[in-house]
Amino acid sequence: MTLQNNTKSLRKQIAPFEKSTTQKSIWQIINTIGPFIILWYLAYESLSVSYWLALVPIVLAAGFLVRTFIIFHDCTHYSFLKSRRANRIIGTITGVLTLFPFDQWGHDHAVHHATSGNLDKRGTGDIWTLTVDEYLAAPLKTRLAYRFYRNPFVMFGLGPIYVFLLKNRFNRKGARKKERMNTYLTNILIVALIGLLCLIVGWKAVLLVQGSIFLLSGSAGIWLFYVQHTFEDSYFEENKEWEYVLAAVEGSSYYKLPKIMQFLTGNIGYHHVHHLSPRVPNYKLEEAHNNTEPLQNVPTITLASSLQSLRFRLWDEKKKNFVSFKDVKSLARKSMSVQSKPKPEL
């Protein structure tokens, strides 16, 4: 049976994995936040010897901060703990650690889930993606801005600074009071935490340790989000043809990572499972994948093959795949060549 014929039953098959387990959730908090704090302290102590020595615990701490974000991420889906209130509390705390306001990010991410792969509903909670035709028809300033945005150094280097320090510090237009107050609370707690750390260890140590952790974890987070929706045969359709289940399992990859990286990224490599059902907590994603046969036949990328996604910049609606700027130039030249050929006389 093809995947298209399985779409109605897939959600039923995944339903048994949608319940959180309190003991597993609590243990994940302990084995994530605990190591992060210890590694942060080790990095601080290592500064007295050398920054290069401190980089070892800094890199590991960045990995555990990514894992902390996955807890935050699950809380915004209200899937990490059984209690809605408990999800909000843990989500707000982990949001402070990862620099994300709970309600604001939760709203944008919910829109992302509801519209991922829908060409008519792009723009909220996703990566700016143009089709080939849109890019060719766009004015020069738009094409330049898009190329700048899609440059790897900008996306993964400047991206964390924009997303974490600028975009999420302000409320979106039309935000309700509850969401606005949560953003204010998150900002106040972030300032208070950074201020306290500066008083205890000094601003230079905070800048070197937390600043490095922030840049590394931020780049890794953006990379994970990018690569799990930007692979050659992804899924994009206009609204009339768009289907939620197909967008989930064909437009979200299975990122097969080494076990240690799978642990640090909170199993988010099973992104197709997560998009199919955001109610599945991160520690059950692998189990859901292994016990649902149709989900084992989805687009799979590895650490090595995922690097190819760096060349994918535009969606080709005709061929139904991502292409590079170079591919588009080649197509444009061929088109101009065909148009310039003299028509044969009758």
Secondary structure as the mmCIF struct_conf table of DSSP 4:
data_model
#
loop_
_struct_conf.conf_type_id
_struct_conf.id
_struct_conf.beg_label_comp_id
_struct_conf.beg_label_asym_id
_struct_conf.beg_label_seq_id
_struct_conf.end_label_comp_id
_struct_conf.end_label_asym_id
_struct_conf.end_label_seq_id
HELX_RH_AL_P HELX_RH_AL_P1 LEU A 3 ILE A 14
HELX_RH_3T_P HELX_RH_3T_P1 ALA A 15 PHE A 17
HELX_RH_AL_P HELX_RH_AL_P2 THR A 22 SER A 46
TURN_TY1_P TURN_TY1_P1 LEU A 47 VAL A 49
HELX_RH_AL_P HELX_RH_AL_P3 TYR A 51 THR A 76
TURN_TY1_P TURN_TY1_P2 HIS A 77 TYR A 78
BEND BEND1 PHE A 80 LYS A 82
HELX_RH_AL_P HELX_RH_AL_P4 ARG A 84 THR A 98
TURN_TY1_P TURN_TY1_P3 LEU A 99 LEU A 99
HELX_RH_AL_P HELX_RH_AL_P5 PHE A 102 THR A 115
TURN_TY1_P TURN_TY1_P4 SER A 116 GLY A 117
STRN STRN1 ASN A 118 ASN A 118
TURN_TY1_P TURN_TY1_P5 LEU A 119 ASP A 120
BEND BEND2 LYS A 121 LYS A 121
BEND BEND3 GLY A 123 ASP A 126
STRN STRN2 LEU A 130 THR A 131
HELX_RH_AL_P HELX_RH_AL_P6 VAL A 132 ALA A 137
BEND BEND4 ALA A 138 ALA A 138
HELX_RH_AL_P HELX_RH_AL_P7 LEU A 140 ARG A 150
HELX_RH_AL_P HELX_RH_AL_P8 PRO A 152 PHE A 153
HELX_RH_PI_P HELX_RH_PI_P1 VAL A 154 LEU A 158
HELX_RH_AL_P HELX_RH_AL_P9 GLY A 159 PRO A 160
HELX_RH_PI_P HELX_RH_PI_P2 ILE A 161 LEU A 166
HELX_RH_3T_P HELX_RH_3T_P2 LYS A 167 ARG A 169
BEND BEND5 PHE A 170 PHE A 170
HELX_LH_PP_P HELX_LH_PP_P1 ASN A 171 ARG A 172
TURN_TY1_P TURN_TY1_P6 LYS A 173 GLY A 174
HELX_RH_AL_P HELX_RH_AL_P10 LYS A 177 VAL A 201
HELX_RH_AL_P HELX_RH_AL_P11 TRP A 203 VAL A 227
TURN_TY1_P TURN_TY1_P7 GLN A 228 HIS A 229
BEND BEND6 PHE A 231 PHE A 231
TURN_TY1_P TURN_TY1_P8 GLU A 232 ASP A 233
STRN STRN3 GLU A 237 GLU A 237
TURN_TY1_P TURN_TY1_P9 ASN A 239 GLU A 241
HELX_RH_AL_P HELX_RH_AL_P12 TYR A 244 GLU A 250
BEND BEND7 GLY A 251 SER A 252
STRN STRN4 TYR A 254 LYS A 256
HELX_RH_AL_P HELX_RH_AL_P13 LYS A 259 LEU A 264
TURN_TY1_P TURN_TY1_P10 THR A 265 GLY A 269
STRN STRN5 TYR A 270 TYR A 270
HELX_RH_AL_P HELX_RH_AL_P14 HIS A 271 LEU A 276
TURN_TY1_P TURN_TY1_P11 PRO A 278 ARG A 279
BEND BEND8 VAL A 280 VAL A 280
HELX_RH_3T_P HELX_RH_3T_P3 ASN A 282 LYS A 284
HELX_RH_AL_P HELX_RH_AL_P15 LEU A 285 ASN A 290
TURN_TY1_P TURN_TY1_P12 ASN A 291 ASN A 291
HELX_RH_3T_P HELX_RH_3T_P4 GLU A 293 ASN A 297
BEND BEND9 VAL A 298 VAL A 298
STRN STRN6 THR A 300 THR A 302
TURN_TY1_P TURN_TY1_P13 LEU A 303 ALA A 304
HELX_RH_3T_P HELX_RH_3T_P5 SER A 305 ARG A 311
STRN STRN7 LEU A 314 ASP A 316
TURN_TY1_P TURN_TY1_P14 GLU A 317 LYS A 320
STRN STRN8 ASN A 321 VAL A 323
HELX_RH_AL_P HELX_RH_AL_P16 PHE A 325 SER A 340
BEND BEND10 LYS A 341 LYS A 341
HELX_LH_PP_P HELX_LH_PP_P2 PRO A 342 GLU A 345
#
